[in-house]
């Protein structure tokens, strides 16, 4: 499982095609088929200047936990 922080909201990453590029690089280039199962979790709105950063902290951690616990079922 790759956890990736991004300063922009997920909608903006999707709109400009950045999310797919991030997945391709992290899952394809970094793992390059060495994992049987992969998950890519983005913690969006995490730039220091973003007021949502602290508000979303617990939500992002919960998201990672939920994805992670389902990896080995």
C-alpha positions as CSV (number, residue, x, y, z in Angstrom):
1,X,0.0,0.0,0.0
2,X,1.4,3.4,-1.0
3,X,0.3,6.4,1.0
4,X,0.8,9.6,-0.9
5,X,0.2,13.1,0.4
6,X,-0.9,15.8,-2.0
7,X,-1.4,19.5,-1.4
8,X,-4.2,19.8,-3.9
9,X,-7.7,18.4,-3.4
10,X,-8.4,15.0,-5.1
11,X,-10.8,16.7,-7.5
12,X,-8.1,18.9,-8.9
13,X,-5.7,16.0,-9.2
14,X,-8.3,14.0,-11.2
15,X,-9.3,17.0,-13.3
16,X,-5.7,17.6,-14.6
17,X,-4.8,13.9,-14.9
18,X,-2.3,14.1,-12.0
19,X,-3.9,11.3,-10.0
20,X,-3.4,8.7,-12.7
21,X,0.2,9.9,-13.3
22,X,0.9,9.6,-9.6
23,X,-0.5,6.1,-9.5
24,X,1.4,5.1,-12.6
25,X,4.7,6.3,-11.2
26,X,4.3,5.0,-7.7
27,X,2.7,1.6,-8.5
28,X,4.4,1.0,-11.8
29,X,7.8,2.5,-11.4
30,X,8.4,2.1,-7.7
31,X,6.8,-1.4,-7.2
32,X,7.2,-2.6,-10.8
33,X,5.2,-5.7,-10.4
34,X,6.9,-6.9,-7.2
35,X,3.6,-6.9,-5.2
36,X,0.7,-9.3,-5.8
37,X,-1.8,-6.7,-4.7
38,X,-1.4,-2.9,-4.6
39,X,-3.4,0.0,-3.2
40,X,-2.8,3.7,-3.6
41,X,-4.2,6.0,-1.0
42,X,-4.0,9.8,-1.4
43,X,-4.1,12.1,1.5
44,X,-5.3,15.3,-0.3
45,X,-5.4,18.9,0.9
46,X,-2.2,18.3,3.0
47,X,-0.2,21.5,2.2
48,X,0.8,23.4,5.3
49,X,-1.1,26.4,4.2
50,X,-4.3,24.5,3.7
51,X,-6.8,25.0,6.6
52,X,-8.4,21.6,5.8
53,X,-5.1,19.8,6.6
54,X,-5.7,19.3,10.3
55,X,-9.4,18.8,9.8
56,X,-8.8,16.0,7.4
57,X,-6.0,14.3,9.4
58,X,-8.2,11.8,11.2
59,X,-10.3,11.1,8.0
60,X,-7.1,10.4,6.0
61,X,-5.8,8.0,8.7
62,X,-9.1,6.2,8.9
63,X,-9.1,5.8,5.1
64,X,-5.6,4.3,5.2
65,X,-6.6,2.0,8.0
66,X,-9.7,0.7,6.2
67,X,-7.8,0.1,3.0
68,X,-4.9,-1.6,4.9
69,X,-7.1,-4.0,6.9
70,X,-8.7,-5.2,3.7
71,X,-5.4,-6.0,2.0
72,X,-4.9,-9.4,3.6
73,X,-8.5,-10.7,3.8
